Amino acid sequence: MIAHVGDRIVIEATHLSETRRVGVVTAVGHADGAPPYRVRWLDDGRTTLIFPGAEARIEHPAEAARTP
C-alpha cells in the first residue's frame, strides 16, 4: 500500500458492530509512501498513527472527486 499526504484512507468494517472509517493522510512513515500513516479521521477529527491492514484502501484526491 502506497499513500501520499492528502490521500484519503478508507477502512471497511470487519465486524457488524463497527462502521467504515474515512480519514485523510497527514504524514507518511517512509519516503516511498509505505506505512505507517498519520491519519486525521473525518468522523471525530482525531489524529492517529496506523499500520493499515487488508480492510484498508487508499483513494487519491482525483479518485475521491469522482466518487459520488
PyMOL commands that place a pseudoatom at each C-alpha (Angstrom):
pseudoatom trace, name=CA, resn=MET, resi=1, chain=A, elem=C, hetatm=0, pos=[0.000, 0.000, 0.000]
pseudoatom trace, name=CA, resn=ILE, resi=2, chain=A, elem=C, hetatm=0, pos=[1.363, 3.380, -1.030]
pseudoatom trace, name=CA, resn=ALA, resi=3, chain=A, elem=C, hetatm=0, pos=[-0.087, 6.717, 0.117]
pseudoatom trace, name=CA, resn=HIS, resi=4, chain=A, elem=C, hetatm=0, pos=[0.794, 10.380, -0.067]
pseudoatom trace, name=CA, resn=VAL, resi=5, chain=A, elem=C, hetatm=0, pos=[-0.128, 13.297, 2.152]
pseudoatom trace, name=CA, resn=GLY, resi=6, chain=A, elem=C, hetatm=0, pos=[-3.648, 14.400, 1.199]
pseudoatom trace, name=CA, resn=ASP, resi=7, chain=A, elem=C, hetatm=0, pos=[-4.857, 10.948, 0.132]
pseudoatom trace, name=CA, resn=ARG, resi=8, chain=A, elem=C, hetatm=0, pos=[-7.945, 9.520, 1.776]
pseudoatom trace, name=CA, resn=ILE, resi=9, chain=A, elem=C, hetatm=0, pos=[-7.806, 6.208, 3.558]
pseudoatom trace, name=CA, resn=VAL, resi=10, chain=A, elem=C, hetatm=0, pos=[-10.947, 4.112, 3.908]
pseudoatom trace, name=CA, resn=ILE, resi=11, chain=A, elem=C, hetatm=0, pos=[-11.078, 1.291, 6.424]
pseudoatom trace, name=CA, resn=GLU, resi=12, chain=A, elem=C, hetatm=0, pos=[-14.007, -1.064, 5.942]
pseudoatom trace, name=CA, resn=ALA, resi=13, chain=A, elem=C, hetatm=0, pos=[-15.767, -2.555, 8.944]
pseudoatom trace, name=CA, resn=THR, resi=14, chain=A, elem=C, hetatm=0, pos=[-14.793, -6.122, 9.766]
pseudoatom trace, name=CA, resn=HIS, resi=15, chain=A, elem=C, hetatm=0, pos=[-17.481, -6.745, 12.423]
pseudoatom trace, name=CA, resn=LEU, resi=16, chain=A, elem=C, hetatm=0, pos=[-21.210, -5.994, 12.495]
pseudoatom trace, name=CA, resn=SER, resi=17, chain=A, elem=C, hetatm=0, pos=[-20.807, -3.556, 15.387]
pseudoatom trace, name=CA, resn=GLU, resi=18, chain=A, elem=C, hetatm=0, pos=[-18.206, -1.464, 13.519]
pseudoatom trace, name=CA, resn=THR, resi=19, chain=A, elem=C, hetatm=0, pos=[-18.609, 1.202, 10.849]
pseudoatom trace, name=CA, resn=ARG, resi=20, chain=A, elem=C, hetatm=0, pos=[-16.446, 2.271, 7.924]
pseudoatom trace, name=CA, resn=ARG, resi=21, chain=A, elem=C, hetatm=0, pos=[-13.873, 4.926, 8.813]
pseudoatom trace, name=CA, resn=VAL, resi=22, chain=A, elem=C, hetatm=0, pos=[-12.569, 7.558, 6.428]
pseudoatom trace, name=CA, resn=GLY, resi=23, chain=A, elem=C, hetatm=0, pos=[-9.606, 9.781, 7.086]
pseudoatom trace, name=CA, resn=VAL, resi=24, chain=A, elem=C, hetatm=0, pos=[-7.026, 11.997, 5.416]
pseudoatom trace, name=CA, resn=VAL, resi=25, chain=A, elem=C, hetatm=0, pos=[-3.356, 11.025, 5.409]
pseudoatom trace, name=CA, resn=THR, resi=26, chain=A, elem=C, hetatm=0, pos=[-1.415, 13.861, 7.059]
pseudoatom trace, name=CA, resn=ALA, resi=27, chain=A, elem=C, hetatm=0, pos=[2.019, 12.169, 7.178]
pseudoatom trace, name=CA, resn=VAL, resi=28, chain=A, elem=C, hetatm=0, pos=[3.673, 9.035, 5.807]
pseudoatom trace, name=CA, resn=GLY, resi=29, chain=A, elem=C, hetatm=0, pos=[6.294, 6.977, 7.615]
pseudoatom trace, name=CA, resn=HIS, resi=30, chain=A, elem=C, hetatm=0, pos=[8.612, 6.340, 4.680]
pseudoatom trace, name=CA, resn=ALA, resi=31, chain=A, elem=C, hetatm=0, pos=[9.764, 8.338, 1.657]
pseudoatom trace, name=CA, resn=ASP, resi=32, chain=A, elem=C, hetatm=0, pos=[8.357, 5.682, -0.700]
pseudoatom trace, name=CA, resn=GLY, resi=33, chain=A, elem=C, hetatm=0, pos=[4.817, 6.141, 0.724]
pseudoatom trace, name=CA, resn=ALA, resi=34, chain=A, elem=C, hetatm=0, pos=[4.780, 2.932, 2.762]
pseudoatom trace, name=CA, resn=PRO, resi=35, chain=A, elem=C, hetatm=0, pos=[3.064, 2.778, 6.174]
pseudoatom trace, name=CA, resn=PRO, resi=36, chain=A, elem=C, hetatm=0, pos=[2.764, 3.773, 8.929]
pseudoatom trace, name=CA, resn=TYR, resi=37, chain=A, elem=C, hetatm=0, pos=[0.485, 6.720, 8.237]
pseudoatom trace, name=CA, resn=ARG, resi=38, chain=A, elem=C, hetatm=0, pos=[-0.668, 9.568, 10.450]
pseudoatom trace, name=CA, resn=VAL, resi=39, chain=A, elem=C, hetatm=0, pos=[-4.380, 9.975, 9.702]
pseudoatom trace, name=CA, resn=ARG, resi=40, chain=A, elem=C, hetatm=0, pos=[-6.918, 12.652, 10.677]
pseudoatom trace, name=CA, resn=TRP, resi=41, chain=A, elem=C, hetatm=0, pos=[-10.290, 10.914, 10.916]
pseudoatom trace, name=CA, resn=LEU, resi=42, chain=A, elem=C, hetatm=0, pos=[-13.223, 12.740, 9.349]
pseudoatom trace, name=CA, resn=ASP, resi=43, chain=A, elem=C, hetatm=0, pos=[-15.801, 11.444, 11.832]
pseudoatom trace, name=CA, resn=ASP, resi=44, chain=A, elem=C, hetatm=0, pos=[-14.208, 12.834, 15.006]
pseudoatom trace, name=CA, resn=GLY, resi=45, chain=A, elem=C, hetatm=0, pos=[-11.218, 14.961, 13.923]
pseudoatom trace, name=CA, resn=ARG, resi=46, chain=A, elem=C, hetatm=0, pos=[-8.757, 12.893, 15.936]
pseudoatom trace, name=CA, resn=THR, resi=47, chain=A, elem=C, hetatm=0, pos=[-5.321, 12.051, 14.547]
pseudoatom trace, name=CA, resn=THR, resi=48, chain=A, elem=C, hetatm=0, pos=[-3.800, 8.590, 14.960]
pseudoatom trace, name=CA, resn=LEU, resi=49, chain=A, elem=C, hetatm=0, pos=[-0.844, 6.594, 13.680]
pseudoatom trace, name=CA, resn=ILE, resi=50, chain=A, elem=C, hetatm=0, pos=[-1.941, 3.482, 11.792]
pseudoatom trace, name=CA, resn=PHE, resi=51, chain=A, elem=C, hetatm=0, pos=[-0.460, 0.469, 10.070]
pseudoatom trace, name=CA, resn=PRO, resi=52, chain=A, elem=C, hetatm=0, pos=[-3.345, -0.373, 7.681]
pseudoatom trace, name=CA, resn=GLY, resi=53, chain=A, elem=C, hetatm=0, pos=[-4.373, -3.950, 7.049]
pseudoatom trace, name=CA, resn=ALA, resi=54, chain=A, elem=C, hetatm=0, pos=[-6.228, -5.767, 4.295]
pseudoatom trace, name=CA, resn=GLU, resi=55, chain=A, elem=C, hetatm=0, pos=[-9.502, -3.980, 5.085]
pseudoatom trace, name=CA, resn=ALA, resi=56, chain=A, elem=C, hetatm=0, pos=[-7.984, -0.589, 4.123]
pseudoatom trace, name=CA, resn=ARG, resi=57, chain=A, elem=C, hetatm=0, pos=[-7.713, 1.135, 0.773]
pseudoatom trace, name=CA, resn=ILE, resi=58, chain=A, elem=C, hetatm=0, pos=[-6.216, 4.413, -0.397]
pseudoatom trace, name=CA, resn=GLU, resi=59, chain=A, elem=C, hetatm=0, pos=[-8.140, 6.925, -2.508]
pseudoatom trace, name=CA, resn=HIS, resi=60, chain=A, elem=C, hetatm=0, pos=[-6.084, 9.565, -4.271]
pseudoatom trace, name=CA, resn=PRO, resi=61, chain=A, elem=C, hetatm=0, pos=[-7.669, 13.064, -4.491]
pseudoatom trace, name=CA, resn=ALA, resi=62, chain=A, elem=C, hetatm=0, pos=[-8.600, 12.662, -8.177]
pseudoatom trace, name=CA, resn=GLU, resi=63, chain=A, elem=C, hetatm=0, pos=[-10.357, 9.341, -7.419]
pseudoatom trace, name=CA, resn=ALA, resi=64, chain=A, elem=C, hetatm=0, pos=[-12.199, 10.781, -4.410]
pseudoatom trace, name=CA, resn=ALA, resi=65, chain=A, elem=C, hetatm=0, pos=[-13.546, 13.649, -6.544]
pseudoatom trace, name=CA, resn=ARG, resi=66, chain=A, elem=C, hetatm=0, pos=[-15.141, 11.134, -8.943]
pseudoatom trace, name=CA, resn=THR, resi=67, chain=A, elem=C, hetatm=0, pos=[-16.778, 9.114, -6.124]
pseudoatom trace, name=CA, resn=PRO, resi=68, chain=A, elem=C, hetatm=0, pos=[-20.437, 10.142, -5.618]
for i in range(1, 68): cmd.bond("trace and resi %d" % i, "trace and resi %d" % (i + 1))
show_as sticks, trace
zoom trace
